[in-house]
Amino acid sequence: MPLTLTWHDILLRLALSVFAGALMGVDRSEHGRPAGLRTTLLVCLAAAVAMIQTNLLMLTVGKASDSFVVLDLMRLPLGILTGMGFIGGGAILRRDGLVFGVTTAATLWFVTVIGLCFGGGQIFLGIAALALGMLVLSGLRQLDYRMKQEQHAILSLTTNSEEPAQDEICAAVRKAGYGISTSAVTYANRTREFEFRLKWRALPDKLRAPAFLKELLSDPRILTVQWRVG
């Protein structure tokens, strides 16, 4: 990190930060992710500006050229990373035992580090990080789409008060290739309400209602069937 910055250095760092943030943000926006173009661009640019400010403060009038260590200027980028931890934590949601937004939080944190690299003058390190980040976000996404992942759903049934037996319903579900994590039953005057949490492995885009639901509905003892993914 040089002690003296020119406007050419500052503009180059800002331009690279804008490019990196925009490039990763476009990829996120195209796929409808929460941290899109403007978010990643602002995060990367803010990190770069913080590092440029740190660089500019190193050469302080009235001090020797090697006395900037006393100022502990590195607290500024460390504070930026700490703040990004709070923003990333806000992007992570937990619902019904499932966790969402981890990739969004990781992207924001990663873009922050890229901005710190460009802002601090580590141009080649920032470019290498950007290339690897785009490879992970875009290149490996297709691999994600081709990998079977564990999926979850809730199956709710309303049946007659006595039949069919719970074991009979469970057998039909397992025969269709679905595992049962938990089950619950509620008794009313003349009916019962079953709720099963199911899990299975499938491609992310293969989340349509399964065919065995029609078989369940064809049973006159089963009054209603509800299927909720997630």
Backbone torsions as a table, in degrees:
resi	resn	phi	psi	omega
1	MET	NA	112.2	-176.7
2	PRO	-70.1	150.3	179.5
3	LEU	-75.1	-30.9	-177.6
4	THR	-112.4	125.1	179.5
5	LEU	-108.1	140.5	171.5
6	THR	-101.7	164.9	178.2
7	TRP	-64.0	-28.1	176.6
8	HIS	-64.2	-42.2	178.1
9	ASP	-63.6	-44.4	-177.6
10	ILE	-64.3	-45.7	-179.0
11	LEU	-65.2	-37.2	178.1
12	LEU	-63.2	-44.8	-179.2
13	ARG	-65.0	-43.7	179.2
14	LEU	-64.2	-41.6	-179.1
15	ALA	-63.9	-43.1	179.3
16	LEU	-65.5	-36.7	178.7
17	SER	-66.8	-42.4	177.2
18	VAL	-62.4	-43.0	-179.9
19	PHE	-62.9	-46.1	-178.6
20	ALA	-64.4	-46.5	179.8
21	GLY	-63.7	-40.1	179.9
22	ALA	-68.5	-40.3	-178.0
23	LEU	-63.2	-45.9	179.0
24	MET	-72.0	-32.4	179.0
25	GLY	-69.0	-37.9	177.6
26	VAL	-61.9	-42.0	178.8
27	ASP	-61.0	-41.0	-179.9
28	ARG	-70.7	-40.7	-178.7
29	SER	-65.6	-38.6	-179.5
30	GLU	-60.2	-26.5	-177.8
31	HIS	-106.9	16.5	172.6
32	GLY	68.3	28.5	-179.3
33	ARG	-84.4	153.9	-176.0
34	PRO	-60.6	-44.7	179.9
35	ALA	-85.5	92.6	-175.2
36	GLY	-98.1	-151.8	-173.2
37	LEU	-57.8	-55.5	-175.1
38	ARG	-65.3	-37.7	-177.9
39	THR	-65.2	-52.4	-178.0
40	THR	-66.1	-35.6	178.9
41	LEU	-64.1	-45.8	-179.2
42	LEU	-65.8	-39.8	-180.0
43	VAL	-63.9	-47.6	-179.2
44	CYS	-64.4	-41.8	-179.4
45	LEU	-67.2	-40.2	179.1
46	ALA	-63.1	-41.1	178.5
47	ALA	-64.6	-40.8	179.6
48	ALA	-64.6	-43.7	179.3
49	VAL	-61.7	-39.3	179.0
50	ALA	-62.4	-42.0	-180.0
51	MET	-70.9	-36.7	176.5
52	ILE	-63.4	-41.9	177.5
53	GLN	-61.7	-41.6	176.6
54	THR	-60.3	-43.9	179.1
55	ASN	-61.5	-42.5	-179.3
56	LEU	-67.5	-33.7	-178.6
57	LEU	-76.0	-12.9	-179.8
58	MET	-63.1	-37.7	-179.5
59	LEU	-96.3	92.8	-176.5
60	THR	-104.9	133.1	-178.6
61	VAL	-62.4	135.5	177.9
62	GLY	92.8	-1.1	179.1
63	LYS	-121.4	155.9	175.7
64	ALA	-68.1	156.1	-175.0
65	SER	-65.1	-20.9	-179.1
66	ASP	-104.3	15.3	-176.5
67	SER	-98.4	4.5	-177.9
68	PHE	-67.5	-19.5	179.6
69	VAL	-61.2	-32.0	179.5
70	VAL	-62.2	-29.7	-178.1
71	LEU	-74.9	-16.2	-179.6
72	ASP	52.2	54.4	-176.7
73	LEU	-68.9	-16.6	-178.8
74	MET	-69.2	-9.1	176.4
75	ARG	-65.9	-26.4	-178.0
76	LEU	-66.8	-54.2	176.5
77	PRO	-63.8	-33.0	176.6
78	LEU	-64.5	-37.9	176.0
79	GLY	-65.8	-35.1	176.4
80	ILE	-61.8	-46.3	179.8
81	LEU	-64.5	-37.3	177.1
82	THR	-64.4	-43.2	177.9
83	GLY	-62.5	-36.9	177.9
84	MET	-66.1	-26.5	175.6
85	GLY	-62.8	-39.1	177.9
86	PHE	-68.2	-42.2	179.7
87	ILE	-65.7	-42.9	177.9
88	GLY	-63.3	-38.9	177.1
89	GLY	-62.3	-34.5	178.0
90	GLY	-70.8	-20.3	179.8
91	ALA	-83.9	-13.6	-177.7
92	ILE	-92.2	128.1	-179.8
93	LEU	-121.1	145.8	174.7
94	ARG	-122.3	123.8	-177.4
95	ARG	-143.7	124.7	177.9
96	ASP	53.4	40.9	177.8
97	GLY	81.4	-2.4	180.0
98	LEU	-106.8	147.5	-178.7
99	VAL	-112.5	129.0	-179.8
100	PHE	-122.6	151.2	172.0
101	GLY	91.0	5.9	-179.5
102	VAL	-66.1	-41.9	178.5
103	THR	-64.7	-38.0	176.5
104	THR	-60.4	-46.3	179.0
105	ALA	-63.1	-42.2	179.2
106	ALA	-65.2	-36.8	178.5
107	THR	-64.3	-43.9	179.1
108	LEU	-62.6	-42.6	179.2
109	TRP	-65.0	-41.9	-179.1
110	PHE	-66.1	-42.4	178.2
111	VAL	-62.8	-36.3	177.0
112	THR	-60.7	-44.3	179.9
113	VAL	-64.8	-39.1	176.5
114	ILE	-61.1	-44.0	177.5
115	GLY	-61.5	-38.9	177.3
116	LEU	-63.8	-38.3	178.2
117	CYS	-63.1	-50.8	-179.4
118	PHE	-64.8	-42.2	-179.8
119	GLY	-65.1	-31.9	179.2
120	GLY	-85.2	-2.3	177.7
121	GLY	92.4	4.1	177.6
122	GLN	-86.4	72.5	-170.6
123	ILE	-63.6	-49.6	-175.6
124	PHE	-67.7	-36.1	175.9
125	LEU	-64.3	-41.9	178.4
126	GLY	-64.4	-41.0	179.1
127	ILE	-65.4	-42.3	178.3
128	ALA	-63.3	-41.8	178.3
129	ALA	-64.1	-40.1	178.2
130	LEU	-62.4	-45.1	179.9
131	ALA	-62.0	-43.3	179.7
132	LEU	-67.7	-38.4	179.0
133	GLY	-64.2	-41.3	178.3
134	MET	-67.7	-34.9	177.4
135	LEU	-63.1	-41.9	-179.7
136	VAL	-68.2	-46.1	-175.5
137	LEU	-70.7	-45.8	-174.7
138	SER	-93.4	-48.4	-175.2
139	GLY	-66.6	-44.1	-177.4
140	LEU	-80.9	-10.0	177.7
141	ARG	-61.9	-40.7	178.7
142	GLN	-64.0	-35.0	175.7
143	LEU	-64.9	-39.7	177.0
144	ASP	-59.6	-42.2	-177.8
145	TYR	-67.2	-24.5	-177.3
146	ARG	-94.7	-4.5	-179.5
147	MET	-96.5	133.3	174.4
148	LYS	-71.4	132.4	-177.9
149	GLN	-120.6	155.8	177.9
150	GLU	-71.5	125.1	-178.9
151	GLN	-113.3	158.2	-178.4
152	HIS	-133.9	147.9	177.1
153	ALA	-154.7	161.8	177.1
154	ILE	-117.2	124.2	177.7
155	LEU	-106.8	120.2	179.3
156	SER	-113.9	133.2	-178.5
157	LEU	-130.2	141.1	169.6
158	THR	-114.6	123.6	-174.6
159	THR	-127.5	175.0	171.7
160	ASN	-64.0	167.1	-172.0
161	SER	-66.8	-25.7	-174.8
162	GLU	-116.9	-37.3	-174.7
163	GLU	-127.8	154.3	-4.4
164	PRO	-76.2	162.7	178.9
165	ALA	-69.6	152.7	-179.2
166	GLN	-60.4	-38.4	178.8
167	ASP	-62.4	-33.9	179.4
168	GLU	-67.8	-40.2	178.1
169	ILE	-66.8	-44.0	-179.7
170	CYS	-61.3	-39.2	179.7
171	ALA	-64.0	-40.5	178.7
172	ALA	-64.9	-37.7	180.0
173	VAL	-68.0	-45.8	-178.4
174	ARG	-67.9	-34.4	178.0
175	LYS	-62.0	-31.3	178.8
176	ALA	-78.0	-3.8	176.9
177	GLY	97.6	17.5	-178.1
178	TYR	-111.8	137.3	174.9
179	GLY	-91.4	153.7	-179.3
180	ILE	-111.5	117.6	179.2
181	SER	-82.4	-51.8	179.5
182	THR	-142.0	160.3	177.2
183	SER	-145.7	152.4	178.7
184	ALA	-147.5	153.4	-179.9
185	VAL	-137.9	139.4	177.6
186	THR	-124.4	129.6	-178.4
187	TYR	-99.9	131.6	171.9
188	ALA	-110.7	-166.5	-177.6
189	ASN	-61.6	-51.0	-176.0
190	ARG	-126.7	7.8	-177.8
191	THR	-136.9	168.3	172.1
192	ARG	-129.1	146.8	176.8
193	GLU	-118.7	117.1	177.8
194	PHE	-101.1	144.9	172.8
195	GLU	-135.3	121.6	-179.2
196	PHE	-118.4	132.2	171.1
197	ARG	-96.4	118.0	-174.4
198	LEU	-106.2	157.0	173.4
199	LYS	-143.3	147.4	179.5
200	TRP	-162.3	170.2	178.7
201	ARG	-110.2	131.9	-178.9
202	ALA	-160.6	165.9	174.2
203	LEU	-67.7	149.1	-176.6
204	PRO	-58.3	-29.2	-177.7
205	ASP	-93.3	6.2	179.3
206	LYS	-107.5	61.5	-175.4
207	LEU	-114.6	26.6	178.1
208	ARG	-71.9	159.8	178.8
209	ALA	-60.4	132.9	-175.5
210	PRO	-71.3	158.2	-176.2
211	ALA	-68.4	-27.0	-174.9
212	PHE	-69.5	-11.9	176.4
213	LEU	-64.0	-36.5	178.2
214	LYS	-65.6	-36.6	177.6
215	GLU	-64.8	-38.7	177.4
216	LEU	-65.2	-42.3	-179.4
217	LEU	-67.6	-25.0	179.1
218	SER	-73.3	-13.1	177.2
219	ASP	-79.2	118.6	-177.3
220	PRO	-64.3	-16.4	179.5
221	ARG	-79.1	-17.0	179.2
222	ILE	-99.1	121.0	-173.0
223	LEU	-88.0	-45.6	-179.1
224	THR	-139.2	152.7	176.7
225	VAL	-135.2	132.1	177.9
226	GLN	-131.0	135.9	-176.5
227	TRP	-125.2	121.9	179.3
228	ARG	-129.1	121.5	178.7
229	VAL	-85.4	137.5	176.8
230	GLY	122.4	NA	NA
